[in-house]
């Protein structure tokens, strides 16, 4: 039983540190957006979560994790996380230029190579 309590405490501490990390990432993204829009200081501030205000939930000792994964709020959070991850991937791809060589460019590059 003690190891379950210790494991749960570890999850709580990990979540608290993850919240702090995400708040920092949110602040960086907000600053970048403000810089891109040229409206520094005009965007509404995001709501912050105080980790001390998080309520601990009492769970039965023998509860399966599969039951928790079926909760609607957890499924919603999981889908939101997947959508945010997809948005990050799309934004990352949008940073880099797209170069698609066609046959003319390939032939031109091959002809321009000088063999010494």
Secondary structure, 3 states (H helix, E strand, C coil): CHHHHHHHHHHHHHHHHHHHHHHHHHHHHHHHHHHHHCCCCCCCCCCCCCHHHCCCCCCCCCCCHHHHHCCHHHHHHHHHHHHHHHHHHHHHHHHCCCCCCCHHHHHHHHHCCCCC
